[in-house]
């Protein structure tokens, strides 16, 4: 294996990249990015790695969620606050039900690009480059909008910086404190079955807080009760952006990607002999890797060796995304292989990407029942194998969208078009996300 450097990935084959016509402009933008301040610090990445190490032992649970693809158009304070609120609600449901700390990792502040099945999209006989996320081009189906524009990399950086600043203010500024828990229920969720269930949970937690206060504990001075630790993640797809934002930390001399605390490799870009694996093997951040239906035992073990050669706890998260109909057959051999080889990993379940369907009217969607089924089977498999299923990975939003079918709201096909706002894949709305968190908490409680 050749010596790693920030740009050694450029010597490898690479997939899922935009075809930039102005390469000189791209290089100028990358040089600008290289001189900008870091977004996520190495010390925060190390904190996340320590928490993920606990999850690998079954002593914590990872909740990773957010938009399928962030957009420039939907960037506003209300959407960010609503996302954070539903993530806090899910955390409380999971933590109270399962009795373990919850590691909160958002798909946010950098999740602007998406891999595509085809490089070209056709509409009414017209062919244009596929939309690859706002980081690359625009959704509008016209020649100018679909041209990959390097300037969008800078816009992603500045929007990510603003997003991180706002989320940190919520996490550290009192909003995420348990005394504020009654404020987290959104209006359109509050009257739902899940909202009422959350209200009952709030009552129990407030009773506990009152008891602790009566015992003389200084609740407002306890960081665990007044603040929340929150981390960011995204798929490391455009490596020019990621390598430009890689910095060497003075304290340990290791390179960290400063665009996020955690990055992952997608199922389409995880070839051991290609650029994405080459780049991420050399950075010190905790990293994830999607594990889809085509993964073999030998390939998985080889990738574990490349991406985590020292078998460092918390370094590598394996994110299963098999589909509800395939997971029972495909996942157990992989779990056994990793277990028997002594690999220390976090196993997480992405029940979204393997369960995408098209409705009879042609709208891309997902069934809540399929999502729940894959999650339940994931936990059942790990219990049977004596391993830890320690996380979930969702595409979700705090908005009241109608993109996934079912759930307690009983969203049907006739409702899909009502509030279908996603720029790429269908997301769970706030009510469905909270419902799923309660159901997962029940599954975890059974397995304790």
Secondary structure, 3 states (H helix, E strand, C coil): CCCCCCCHHHHCECCCCCCCCCHHHHHHHHHHHHCCCCCCCHHHHHHHHHHHHHHHCCCEEEEEEECCCCCCCCCCHHHHHHHHHHHHHHHHHHHHHHCCEEEEEEECCCCCCCCCCCCEEEECCEEEECCCCCCCCCCCCCCCCCCCCCHHHHHHHHHHHHHHHHHHHHHHCCCCCHHHHHHHCCHHHHCCHHHHHHHHHHHHHHHHHHHHHHCCCCHHHCHHHHCCCEEEEEECCCHHHHHHCEEECCCCCCEEECCCCEEEECCCCCCCCEHHHHHHHCCCCEEEEEECCCCCHHHHHHHHHHHCCCCCCCCEEEEECCCCCCHHHHHHHHHHHHHHCCCCCEEEECCCHHHEEECCCCCEEEEHHHHHHHHHHHHHHHHHHCCCEEEEEEEECCCCCCCCEECCCCECHHHCCCCCCCCCCCCECHHHHHHHHHHHHHHHHHCC
